[in-house]
Amino acid sequence: MDVQNLVKKEALRRGLSKKTIDTYNNCLSKFFRIIRKDPKKLTKKDILNYIDGLVERKAPGNTINVYLNALKFFYEQVLKRKLTVNIKFHKKRKYLPTFLTKEEVNLFFSKIKNRKHLLMVTLLYSAGLRVGELVKLKVQDLDLYNNYGWVRQGKGNKDRLFILSQRIKDELINWIQEKELEQKDYLFTGNNKHINYSIESIQQIIKKAAKISRIGKNIHPHTLRHSFATHLIQNGNSVFEVQQLLGHNNVNTTMIYLHMASPDLLKIKSPYDN
């Protein structure tokens, strides 16, 4: 049985993203290296034994969740068998994500000297984009006249609108004109004009700038998205407005940024003051 191909076909029918499909197949590949048996003869006990092994090796709760999802998908959607065993998903330990203060954002940007690199990273922060969304942007996705753009087929295969900063708009216009980009061209590319810029390269740009800036925080592309959301809350925007810009399905996901924003900027007074 070609497990990976069957998973890919079924996942595509259900509209799952390429990233999810790759993750599921990676998990299943590791699973069948340990559980050496015909996939058609897979049992619920095999799945439980494997999960128990992950628990014994003290695998993170997030990792166990991913394996459970992958195995459940294969068992139920590919093999068409009901997984009635009551598997309790490990709860994810909740951490407040790292974000940069406005002063730290300015310091961080000042350490990026390459024009193209700075434009990409600034757009990442100013629009609250995921790095995977940034690299897929095309010129036709931007409405520079009205100061907004569109993420096409983002997380969950959804389109969503994002805002464009007035400060970055002129730089984007100049960039598009200088590079003579057409509407269907990627906004940022590597050496090949027809291939979008790589996520790994942007991660390295941010890692290098973080080291030079000596801010002392674990800074990665998503840190800039967290910073964008937190600063919007600090500036008085509502959670529901921020939810739409981030593309969150559930407002509870966005509520975390309330905890990150400074209470004084949210105009919250201690009851002791009354």
QUIVEN-V86751 format. One record per helix or strand of 3 or more residues. SS is the DSSP state (H for helix, E for strand). FROM is the first residue (numbers start at 1). TO is the last residue. If there is no record, write none. Layout:
ss;from;to
SS;FROM;TO
SS;FROM;TO
//
This chain:
ss;from;to
H;3;13
H;18;34
H;39;41
H;44;56
H;61;78
H;102;110
H;115;127
H;131;134
H;139;141
E;148;151
H;155;157
E;160;163
H;166;178
H;199;213
H;221;234
H;239;246
H;251;254
H;256;260
H;271;273
//
